[in-house]
């Protein structure tokens, strides 16, 4: 070992420790904005086409072009969400009004008055015969249950308010980050590519593969959501339930959720059909939801994504559903991207190994 070796090791070790410390602190600082940054990246890549169009129209006003596209994307999210929430609130008020009018027509002002309704009285008598619990005892249990549900709803409403506030804040931060990604995205990408220890051609190919994969996931997910909403609305209309357009819109939005999805809409619809005395339509709606609506998510989405990208259907399937389980809705994009990066790195390592083996063979032959 030469005398200069310690002098070389010390700066490398010091720089590595400093980079590790600064990197960990940077991750800690950015952690609260991780979801917003990830969504901003997804939106920037997904709307790359409209951004290039607006950028060409305003070649010397990149800042203004970024503002226009950011506001357009924000309105594209806000307007449908506001419309859906407004319709849901209107429907809820209408249902509550009809229920209140029906109870008032039966002179029901409390739980004790329910005994005046023949159907309720017959049901309670049947329960008493089977279980031995008197109607008065059941009403007492119902009052206790109502109090528990009231307390649960109070706690749940507080969580909903906090969740809504967090969602609005994340949305605003996403738009803020999106503006800078659109305006300065090229410079950011070039800076990141310079850090990748690959040849220029391979770096460009890697970036192009990741961009096309994310765009395919974005388009495939939106198209699948629209198809699921349309199919769900058609089944809802065939079942004779009210507001099929609203039900279809709700299914399109909820199809992006990792748990429940469209079943959060068509399962209650099937229950309503059953309670209305239409078991045939209830069974039809369940079959339609499982076979037609859910098939679009489980079968059509991987096919759409793999058909427009370099990934196989198996990789897309594993990436989409594995990512959903690990990261929620964002996993829909993160999962396939992680697998795409891994496969690309494996392909690069394989090509490098083949190149090294061929070079050794040529040297041995000479």
Secondary structure, 3 states (H helix, E strand, C coil): CCCHHHHHHHHHHHHHHHHHHHHHHHHHHHHHHHHHHHHHHHHHHHCHHHHHHHHHHCCCCHHHHHHHHHHHHHHHHHHHHHHHHHHHHHHHHHHHHHHHHHHHHCCCCCCHHHHHCHHHHHHHHHHHHHHCCCHHHHHHHHHHHHHHHHHHHHHHHHHHHHHHHHHHHHHHHHHHHHHHHHHHHHHHHHHHHHHCCCCHHHHHHHHHHHHHHHHHHHHHHHHHHHHHHHHHHHHHHHCCCCCHHHHHHHHHHHCCCCCCCCHHHHHHHHHHHHHCCCHHHHHHHHHHHHHHHHHHHHHHHHHHHHHCCCCCHHHHHHHHHHHHHHHHHHHHHHHHHHHHHHHHHHHHHHHHHHHHHHHHHHHHHC
